Amino acid sequence: MAANSTSFTKAPEPPYYAVIFSSQRADEDRGYAQLADRMFQLAAAQPGFLEVESARNADGFGITVSYWSNEQAITAWEAHVEHKSAQELGQRVWYDNYQVRVAKVERAYGKTHVT
């Protein structure tokens, strides 16, 4: 799954954790897409990473939800040296506003369309 995917994840049965990153992008890309793809590849290789869902509207508001097996995996990802560098760059260059929320998913349900 690419970092800009709009498809549903195949998360495991709960419990697991979600990191919800809501952001308002600044106007210019300045390498954002390439670094976002790199961060997805890097996160996907981390122990405890499960999947990611992401969407962004035409005005630059986006939500990315990454799913993790446990809080230790999230903490390790937050501290990853390349991810830390990307976070700092995002704060300086790409995001006018952002919020990060971490939640434990205890229930999950929905409609699954099989083709």
Backbone bond lengths (Angstrom), bond angles and torsions (degrees), N, CA, C in turn:
res aa  C-N    CA-C-N  psi(-1)  N-CA   C-N-CA  omega(-1)  CA-C   N-CA-C  phi
1 M - - - 1.461 - - 1.518 108.44 -
2 A 1.297 117.66 131.37 1.451 122.36 177.66 1.515 110.71 -77.38
3 A 1.326 115.62 159.11 1.465 120.74 -177.32 1.521 112.29 -62.84
4 N 1.328 118.73 -23.88 1.461 120.75 -178.42 1.520 112.01 -102.73
5 S 1.308 116.97 22.74 1.456 121.82 -177.37 1.518 111.68 -65.88
6 T 1.316 115.27 147.50 1.459 120.75 175.11 1.523 111.13 -114.84
7 S 1.331 117.44 16.39 1.453 120.08 179.76 1.528 110.54 -93.85
8 F 1.320 115.76 163.33 1.449 121.47 179.07 1.519 110.36 -75.61
9 T 1.327 115.93 151.22 1.457 120.85 176.90 1.516 110.04 -83.67
10 K 1.296 114.52 169.35 1.462 121.68 173.48 1.528 106.87 -114.45
11 A 1.306 116.15 64.15 1.459 122.18 -178.52 1.517 110.30 -68.31
12 P 1.318 115.87 154.77 1.464 119.14 178.91 1.521 111.27 -75.12
13 E 1.284 116.18 177.72 1.465 121.01 173.46 1.529 108.24 -64.21
14 P 1.331 117.41 140.09 1.471 120.65 176.82 1.528 110.22 -62.04
15 P 1.324 117.15 158.59 1.463 126.86 8.47 1.525 112.47 -88.17
16 Y 1.325 114.84 150.30 1.461 124.28 170.52 1.519 106.01 -156.51
17 Y 1.300 117.77 -179.09 1.466 121.59 -174.43 1.519 111.00 -118.75
18 A 1.324 115.04 149.60 1.464 122.06 177.43 1.526 108.64 -123.55
19 V 1.321 115.89 131.90 1.462 121.83 170.75 1.526 105.66 -105.80
20 I 1.323 115.67 116.18 1.467 122.18 -174.95 1.520 108.11 -105.05
21 F 1.328 116.05 114.11 1.458 121.99 -177.94 1.527 107.85 -111.78
22 S 1.336 116.02 107.21 1.465 122.09 177.29 1.519 107.12 -101.94
23 S 1.331 116.68 135.43 1.464 118.58 -176.40 1.519 112.17 -148.63
24 Q 1.313 114.23 152.60 1.458 122.66 171.05 1.521 106.03 -113.59
25 R 1.320 115.76 112.60 1.460 121.35 -178.61 1.517 110.88 -74.31
26 A 1.327 114.87 147.62 1.455 121.70 169.19 1.529 107.09 -73.27
27 D 1.306 117.79 174.77 1.461 122.02 -173.22 1.525 115.09 -68.94
28 E 1.317 118.70 -38.77 1.459 120.65 -171.40 1.526 112.32 -94.06
29 D 1.342 115.61 144.43 1.457 121.48 179.08 1.531 110.85 -74.47
30 R 1.292 118.74 -52.02 1.465 126.33 178.83 1.532 113.41 41.09
31 G 1.324 115.70 50.73 1.458 120.83 176.26 1.518 115.51 86.75
32 Y 1.322 117.57 6.76 1.463 121.53 -177.02 1.530 111.92 -59.70
33 A 1.312 116.86 -48.42 1.473 120.36 -174.92 1.525 111.46 -59.73
34 Q 1.327 116.57 -42.81 1.465 119.79 179.85 1.529 111.42 -64.61
35 L 1.332 116.45 -42.81 1.462 118.76 -179.29 1.525 110.98 -70.89
36 A 1.313 118.37 -35.27 1.465 121.05 176.88 1.526 110.16 -61.67
37 D 1.324 116.88 -42.94 1.466 120.27 177.33 1.526 110.93 -63.15
38 R 1.327 116.77 -41.18 1.466 121.01 178.53 1.535 110.24 -63.00
39 M 1.315 117.36 -42.43 1.469 120.42 -179.67 1.523 110.81 -64.42
40 F 1.336 116.76 -38.65 1.464 119.12 176.50 1.521 110.67 -62.07
41 Q 1.323 117.00 -46.91 1.467 120.87 179.88 1.527 110.96 -60.38
42 L 1.310 115.73 -42.96 1.457 121.15 -179.39 1.532 111.02 -67.27
43 A 1.329 117.39 -45.43 1.467 120.94 178.92 1.517 110.69 -61.31
44 A 1.326 116.70 -42.69 1.467 121.48 -177.84 1.528 111.79 -61.10
45 A 1.327 117.36 -24.01 1.457 121.65 -179.87 1.533 112.70 -88.52
46 Q 1.332 117.59 -4.42 1.462 121.74 -177.31 1.524 111.20 -81.84
47 P 1.337 116.59 140.57 1.464 119.13 174.62 1.530 110.16 -58.68
48 G 1.306 116.64 134.77 1.460 121.75 177.88 1.520 114.73 91.75
49 F 1.337 118.29 -9.99 1.466 120.51 177.37 1.521 108.99 -71.01
50 L 1.345 116.15 136.09 1.460 120.59 179.76 1.523 112.04 -110.27
51 E 1.340 117.39 -52.52 1.465 120.38 -176.28 1.515 109.13 -174.70
52 V 1.330 115.88 176.36 1.463 121.52 178.20 1.515 109.56 -144.84
53 E 1.337 115.48 146.60 1.465 123.51 171.65 1.520 106.37 -127.64
54 S 1.332 116.86 141.48 1.457 119.12 -177.41 1.520 110.40 -150.96
55 A 1.335 114.92 143.27 1.468 121.01 176.29 1.522 108.30 -149.78
56 R 1.335 115.89 147.52 1.463 121.57 177.94 1.518 107.73 -142.40
57 N 1.350 116.81 137.92 1.457 119.17 178.78 1.526 111.04 -91.62
58 A 1.310 116.24 176.75 1.467 121.83 -176.04 1.525 112.73 -65.40
59 D 1.331 117.48 -22.90 1.462 121.29 179.18 1.522 112.91 -85.43
60 G 1.332 117.33 0.48 1.457 121.10 177.45 1.513 115.86 93.33
61 F 1.348 117.93 -0.03 1.459 119.58 176.64 1.519 108.71 -81.00
62 G 1.335 116.46 131.39 1.452 119.62 -178.77 1.505 112.52 -140.68
63 I 1.315 114.49 158.39 1.457 122.12 174.15 1.526 107.52 -133.46
64 T 1.320 114.95 127.47 1.459 121.58 174.20 1.518 106.70 -121.63
65 V 1.322 115.40 128.56 1.454 120.96 178.19 1.526 107.47 -118.15
66 S 1.321 115.20 117.94 1.465 119.12 174.18 1.521 107.71 -104.95
67 Y 1.330 115.43 143.11 1.461 121.91 -176.25 1.525 108.88 -112.46
68 W 1.343 114.74 137.02 1.457 121.91 -173.61 1.524 109.62 -135.39
69 S 1.316 115.69 151.71 1.465 120.28 -177.87 1.523 113.08 -74.76
70 N 1.342 117.80 -27.11 1.462 120.16 -177.05 1.528 110.49 -159.83
71 E 1.330 115.51 167.72 1.460 121.15 -178.25 1.526 112.70 -68.56
72 Q 1.326 117.32 -31.12 1.461 120.55 178.57 1.528 110.89 -62.85
73 A 1.311 116.87 -38.15 1.469 120.76 178.18 1.529 110.57 -65.26
74 I 1.320 117.17 -38.74 1.470 121.63 178.11 1.519 109.81 -65.15
75 T 1.314 117.25 -45.74 1.457 121.63 179.91 1.529 110.78 -61.24
76 A 1.317 117.21 -42.19 1.469 120.73 178.15 1.525 110.94 -63.59
77 W 1.335 117.94 -40.53 1.460 121.52 178.55 1.522 110.83 -65.71
78 E 1.322 117.23 -42.87 1.461 120.60 178.42 1.522 111.39 -59.30
79 A 1.327 117.07 -34.15 1.464 122.12 -176.30 1.524 113.54 -90.50
80 H 1.318 118.22 -6.95 1.472 121.31 -178.58 1.529 109.25 -57.33
81 V 1.319 117.41 131.03 1.465 121.83 -171.59 1.536 112.61 -59.40
82 E 1.309 118.11 -41.94 1.470 120.35 -179.77 1.533 110.75 -71.17
83 H 1.322 116.98 -36.06 1.461 120.60 176.82 1.524 110.54 -67.87
84 K 1.326 117.84 -40.30 1.472 121.22 177.63 1.528 110.47 -59.41
85 S 1.319 116.45 -42.58 1.463 121.21 178.38 1.530 110.70 -62.42
86 A 1.316 117.03 -42.17 1.471 121.22 178.40 1.527 110.95 -65.53
87 Q 1.329 117.12 -38.37 1.465 120.68 178.13 1.532 110.55 -61.09
88 E 1.321 116.03 -45.45 1.471 120.64 -179.56 1.527 110.95 -63.44
89 L 1.322 116.48 -42.01 1.457 120.60 177.61 1.523 110.80 -63.46
90 G 1.316 116.98 -42.39 1.460 121.43 177.76 1.511 112.20 -59.26
91 Q 1.318 116.76 -42.54 1.461 120.58 179.61 1.529 111.54 -65.24
92 R 1.316 116.99 -36.68 1.474 120.97 -178.43 1.521 113.27 -80.63
93 V 1.332 117.60 -35.76 1.466 120.81 -166.20 1.528 113.87 -116.59
94 W 1.326 119.17 -46.69 1.457 120.90 -164.36 1.516 116.49 -99.61
95 Y 1.313 118.74 -26.06 1.461 119.44 -172.71 1.514 112.04 -113.38
96 D 1.332 115.87 125.88 1.460 120.55 171.12 1.522 109.68 -76.90
97 N 1.332 116.61 -37.55 1.467 123.61 178.31 1.521 108.01 -147.65
98 Y 1.333 115.43 151.32 1.470 119.60 173.05 1.516 109.63 -159.40
99 Q 1.308 115.63 158.09 1.456 124.27 174.86 1.528 108.11 -140.60
100 V 1.317 115.90 141.22 1.461 121.75 174.37 1.523 107.30 -119.63
101 R 1.318 114.63 130.98 1.460 120.65 177.10 1.527 108.51 -129.41
102 V 1.311 116.22 139.88 1.462 121.31 178.32 1.523 107.45 -117.87
103 A 1.319 115.92 129.42 1.463 120.25 -176.31 1.529 110.29 -136.95
104 K 1.309 115.18 147.66 1.457 120.76 173.13 1.522 107.81 -92.23
105 V 1.314 116.19 125.55 1.464 121.65 178.33 1.526 107.36 -89.27
106 E 1.315 114.96 114.82 1.457 119.78 -179.24 1.519 112.78 -104.25
107 R 1.346 116.21 -22.81 1.461 121.92 176.54 1.509 108.01 -140.11
108 A 1.309 116.25 145.51 1.459 121.61 174.72 1.524 108.19 -147.41
109 Y 1.317 116.31 133.97 1.461 120.01 179.10 1.520 108.36 -155.96
110 G 1.284 116.99 163.53 1.445 121.56 179.16 1.513 111.71 171.46
111 K 1.286 115.28 -170.55 1.449 122.23 178.34 1.514 109.09 -100.80
112 T 1.303 117.09 130.93 1.459 121.71 177.33 1.510 108.58 -114.04
113 H 1.308 116.32 119.23 1.450 121.90 179.22 1.535 108.15 -93.38
114 V 1.287 116.71 120.51 1.458 122.02 179.22 1.518 107.96 -102.70
115 T 1.344 116.32 127.69 1.471 119.94 179.02 1.493 111.79 -104.09
